[in-house]
Amino acid sequence: MNPLLILADHAAGWRSAPLAPEVEHAARRALIDWFAALLPGCHLPPATLMARALAAEHGAGRAVSYVDGARTGLRHAALINGTASHTVEFDDIWRWGVYHPGCPTVAAALAAAQARGADMAALLRALVAGYEVSCRIAQAVQPTHYNFWHTTGTVGTFGAAAAVAVLLDCDASQTAHAIATAATMAGGLQQAFRGDGMSKPLHPGHAAEAGALAAMAAREGMTGALDVLHGPAGFAAATSEDTGKWEKAIAAIGKPLTITQMTVKNHGCCGHIFAALDATRDLQREHGFAASDVESLHVGGYAATKNVCDRPEITTEQEARFSAQFTIASIMLYGGVRLDAFAPERLVDPAIRAIMPRITVSLDAECEAAFPGARSAKVSIRLRDGRAFHRHQPTRKGDPDAPLSDLELEEKFLELVGPVLGPAEAAGFLAQLWNSAALPGELRLR
């Protein structure tokens, strides 16, 4: 069994496969959620810095770079938009692969569709293919891939390659070579977000550009090593503790399609904190205590919750988005963790700072055993008056077993996009994404 050939054959089939209504709906949800994450990031570094750094390289083309509003080439748009869409941490999740497929896949696919003059149906089919290929590869190499690698930067390259290959009308052989070449350009180290720095959002931007390049080259006849996923010195062997759980991942292709099983983020921070945030919010609503009433709060979680998000001290917005202490204090004080949670004044808010030292995080064996299929947490809260509350949160709001409804997704979109486009314009754009047969084009950002 060669998993690459099986995945390539599946992807190439989406060039003309009909979209069932529920699959089209899921793909449109993915596109809406991507724009909800993208547009707030268009005004922020590192996307703004990347756009400035590459301004001299704008080329003729029909793809839209939403950060600076320019029409440009496919690769340029994929890079800039992919970077912007990962900046505010509101992008979708394939929980079984510890992976955000939308950032690299939609960025590359939309740029390719615009460059080719394709319609919405072609774009949606390409998204289905890109999600399916990359999510199954992510599933095959987890959980140990996530010990060192940022899956969205590594596996995202395959999602971009497969989606662009569909839009370039690559056959199964060409698609296989696109995926194979993409493997040699996959990268993204976890240390980039365990400390400070701006390079994490660049991971999906690079993945989008590299995957697009791989597909463009394969369309012209460039070949890759077709055993690169499962070979003894291939992608899985180099980035996980074995050569991959390919039989299980391949058997799951289309059963159901991954794009119909996405997690839609309900908080603007690292997803490894979500279960603890949900449990804390629910306990506070049920028992009516104030944040100042809390004497101690403990989170038991899986390894990534402890290793990535146990940050009792923060100084930057990047650190705050990955701090269980900061975000849990924020949700107790302000009721949510959205964009305003990371405003400069919130980073030094004395009320948040007073609560953070009372919050601790440890590894819980039951939560770790359930990962990555379940993203759970155990929260224990003790109040100053002696009362104690406990909650085992087995999943997160927004996961496939506790999904955001279409209305909740729309509310998220309008909240994030309204300040960028204007409320009326955001509502009109949302209606277009739900209903139009034409591709989205340029937007006027405030």
N, C-alpha and C positions, 0 to 999 in steps of 0.2 A: 504494500500500500504506500503510495506517494501522496501525502496529504496536500502538497502544493498543487498537484495536477487535479485532484478532486475539487479543491477550493476554486481553482481557476475555471474549471468546467462549469461549476455552479455560477460563478460570477458572470461569465460570458453569456449564460442563458438569460440574464436580465437585460440584455440589449433589446429584446423583443417580448419578453414574458409579460402577460397581462397582470395588472395590479388589482388584486382583490380589494373590494372597498375598505375592509378593515386594515389592509396593509398600506394602502394609499393614505388612510387617515393617520396611521402611526407615523408614516414618513413625513407627512405634513406637520404633525406634532413635533417631530425631531427638528424640522426646519424652523418652526416657530421658536422652539426652545433655544436653538442656536443663535438666532437673531436677538433673542432676549439677553443672552450672555454676551454677544458680540458688541452691540451698539454702545452700552455703557463703557466698554473697554476701549472704544475708539478715541476717547478723549484722554486716555491715561497712558503713562509709560508702562511697559516698554514698547508698546505698539507705536506710540507717537515718535519715540526715539528711533525706532527701526525705519519708520517712514521717512524721517529726516535723513537718516544715514544713507538711505537708498534712493533719495529724491533724484539724483543725477542719473539713475538707472531706469527711470520710467521709460517704458518702450511703447510703441504703438500696439494697441490691442483693444479688445472689447470687454475684458473682465474688469470688474469694479473693485478698486481698493477703497473700502468704506472708511478707513481712517482719514484719508486726505481727499476722498471724493473723486479721485482720478480714474480715468479709463486707462488700463495698462495691460501688460501681458499676463498670461495664465499663471506662471510661476510666481511672479511678483505679487499678484493679488492673493494667491494661496498662502504665501508666507506672511504677509501683513495681516490678513484677516484671520488666519489661524492663530496668530499670536494674540491679537486683540480679543478673540473669543474665549481665551483661557484666563484673562486678566482678573476678572471680578469673581471667579470661582463659582459660577452659576451653571456650568455646563453639565450635560447628561452623563450617566454612568451605566456601564455594563458591569453589574456587581460581581458576577462570577469570574470576570477577567481583571478586576481592579483597574478599570480602564474608562476613559472619557472618549467615546468614539466620535462624537459630533464635531469637536474642534478641528481635528485634522481632516476628517472625511468630508464634512459639509464644506469647509473652506476650499478644499481642492476641487470637489465636484461642482460647486457653484461657479467657481472661476472657469472651469473647463466648459460648463454648459453655456455660460455667457460668451466665452471665446468662440464657441462653435455655433452660436445662435440656436441652441436647442430650446425645447419647450419644457414646461413644468413636468410633464409625464416622464420625459427622458431623465430629468434630474432626479426625480423620486425613485425611478428604477435603479439609477446609479447609486443612490444612497442605500437602498436595500442591499445591493451587492457589496458595497464597501463595508457596511456594518457587519454583514454576515461573515465575510472573509476575516476581518480583523478581530471581531469578537471571538470567533472560534479559535484563532491562533492564540489570543490572550488566554482563553480558557485552557488551552493545552499546556501552556508554560507556567501557569500559576499553581500554587501560591508562591513558589520560591523565586520566581522572576522578580517579584516585588521586594525581595530582600535588598536589592541594589539598584534596580532599574525603574525608571518612570515609564510605566506601560504606555501612556498616551504619546510619549515621544518615540518609543520603540515600535510598538505594534500599530500605532497610528499611521506609520509609513505604509503599511499594507492596506489599510482602509482607503487611504488616498490613492494608492496605485490601482486598486481594484475598481474604485468608483470612476476614476479618470479613464481607465481602460474601457469601461462600458461606454462612456461618452465619446471616446475616440473610435468606437466600433471595432475594438480589437477582438479577434477570435480567441478560442480557448488557448491555443498555443501562444499567441502574443500576450495574452493575459497572464499566463504562467510565467513567461519571461519577465513581465513587468513586476510581478510579485517577487520573483527571484532576485532581480536587481535591487528592488526596494530593500530587501533584507540586508544588503551590504551597506546601506546608508542609514540604518535604524540606530537611534541613539537617544540618550536622555538619562542622566544619573540622578539618583535620589538625593544625593548630597546637595543638589541645586535648591531643594526646598526644605532640607533639614536645617539649613542656616539661612542667612540673609542673602539678598541679591535678587536680580530681576530676570534671571535666565529661565526660570521654570515656564513662563508663558511662551517662550521661544521654542520649547520642545514641540508642541503641536504645530507651530508655524513651520518649523524645519521639516517636520514629518509631512505636512501638506505639500510643501514644495518638492521634497525629495521623492515622495510617492508620485506626484505629477510628472516629474522628470523621468522616473522609471517607466511610466506608462507611455510617455511621448517617445522615448527611445525605443521601447519595445515595438511600438506601432511602426517604426521605421526599420525594424529588423534586428535590433540589438538583442543579444541573448544573455541569459543568466544561468547559474548553476541550479538545475531543477531539483536537486536534492538538498538545497540550502536550508530548508526548515528542519528536516529530521536527520540529516547526516551527522556523522560522528564529530565533525568540527563545524556544525551548522548553527543556526540561530538558537534553537532550543538548548543544545548542548552548551553553548557559550553563555547563555543568559538564565539558565535554570539548573536545577540539580540533576536533571536527567535529559533525555532526548525528546521529552514531551509526551503528554497523554493524548496522543493523536487519535486513537481508535474511539475514545469517548467523545472527543470534540467533533470528529468527523461524523459520527453516528447521529449527532444532535443537529446537523445542518437542516435548517428549515423546520424544526420540530420543537417549538414554533420558531418563526423567523425572529432573530434577535432584536430587530428594530421595533417589534411589538412588545418587547419585554424590558424596556429601558426604565431606569430610575431617573426621575425628573427632580432636580434639586429644589428643596424648599427653604434652604438656608444658604447664605452667601459666604461659605467657608469650606474648610476641608470636610469631605463626606465621612471621614472616620470619626467625626465628633457628633454626627447627626443623631444617632440613637440616644446618646446622653443628653443632647439638647431637647429632644422630644420628651424623654422621661422627666427631665427637670421641669419643663414647661407644664406638662400634664399634672405632676405632683403639686406644683404651685397653684394651678387652677383649682384642683380638687380640695386643697387644704387651706388656701387663702393666706399663706404666710408671705411676708415681705423679704426681699433679699437681705436686708439688715438683720432679720431674725435668725439667719442661718449661722450656726456655730461651726459646722463642718459639712462638706459635701465630698463624697468619694465616688469615683467612677472606676468600675472594673470593665475592662474592654479587651479586645483582641490586640495582637502585637502592634499593628500599625497605629492604633489609638494611643498606645503607650509610647512607642518609639518616635512617631512623627508629631504627635499632638500634645504631649506632656510638656508644656512650656509655661512654667510659673512666672517667668519674666519675659516681657516683650518691649521692644522699642520702636518697631516699624510696623506698617500695615501688613506686610508679608508675614511677619512673625505672628501678628494678631490673628490672621486668618487661619493659622495652624495651631492656635493655642486653645486647648480645652478650657483652661482657666479663664482666659479673656472672654471667649464666646459664651460660656455658661454664665459667667457674671453678667454679661450683657443681656442675655435672654431673661434672667431673673429681674434685672432692673428695668429693662425697656420693652420686654415682650417679644422681641424678635432679633434676628441677626441678618439684616439686609444691608444695603449699601451704606446707610448712614451709621451703621455700627463701626465703620472703619474711618470715619471722618477724623481729621487731626485732633479735634477737641475730645473725641471719645478715647483716643489712644492714651491720653493723660488724665482721663476722668477720675477724680479721687474716689468716687463711689465704687467704680469698677476696681480700681487698684486696692481698695480696702477689702474687697471680697476675694480677690484672686488667691491670696495666701491660704484661704480656708478650703481650697479645692485641690484634691489630690487625685492621682491616676495610677492604676496598677494593672498588670496583666491578669485576666481572669481565664482560667483553664477552659471553662464551658464556652465562653465567647470565642476564644481562640480556636477551639475544636470546630465550631460552626462556621468559621471564616473559610473561603470567601462567599459561600452560598448565602450566609446570613450575616448582616452587619448589626450586631447586637451590643447592648451595654447593660450593666447593672449599676444603678444609682442609689446611693444611700445618703440620706440627709438627716442631720441632727440639728434641732433648733435650740436656741438659748433657753427656752422654757422646759427642755427635757424631752419634748416629743421627737419621735424618729419615724421616718418614712423610707420605704424601699420600693424600687420598681425594677423589674427585669424587662427591658425593652427588646423584644426579639427581632424587630425590624425597624425600618425608618419610614416616616411619612414621605411618600414619593417613590418608594420601591414598588415593584410590580404587584406585590401582595398588599400594598397600602397606597395605591396610586393617587396622584393628583388628577382630579377630574379635568375635563376640558375647560370648565369655568375657572377652576383654580389655576390652570396653566395660563389662561387669558389674563387673569388678575396679576399673575407674576409678570407676564409680558408687558402689560400696560404700566405697572409700577416701575419696571426697569427702563422701558423704552420711552415712556411719556416725557420724562425730563430731557431726553436727547432729541426727539423729533417734535415734541409738542403733543398734548393729549389727543386732539382731533386727528392729527396726522398719524399718531401711533395706532389709533383705532382703525383708521382707514387702511393702514399697512397690514394690520392683523387680519382684516377681512380679505385683503388680497392674498395673503399667505394661505388662508383657509380655502379659498374658492377659485383663484385665478388659474387659467391654463397657461398663462405666460410667466416667464421668469421674473423674479424681482430684479430691479435695475438700480440706478442711482437713487440716493436719498439725500435730502437736505438736512444735515445735522445742525443743531443749534450751537 
